[in-house]
Amino acid sequence: MATPHVLLVDDSCVDRFVAARVLESCNVKVTVVEGAKQALEILDMEHDVKLILTDYCMPDMTGYDLLVEVKKSPKLNHLPVVITCTDDVPERIKKCLDGGAKDYIIKPIKVDSVPRLLSYI
């Protein structure tokens, strides 16, 4: 199997670092960006991204906003999106899952979460 490529979207440098290291330790290729608009630009250029792992709470565009943009794009709507957040808010989790997210994971991302993430690819 080819190395899976994950687009990691998070405005927190600490959370980006932690999640990237966890994924890379499991032989996952990671492209890291700090916002949803940047993610959409990368997705327009990159064609081997297999999963989007995005924070929910970001300025300008939330992870949910990114999810909506991905799901309405004929070019991108096949990509699985997993939302991460430090908050366990049932209404937000439901909204994201109802909007097409594959999962909603409470941060920090841990090594034992990686197989679950990769199962969505």
Disulfide bonds with the S-S distance in Angstrom:
none
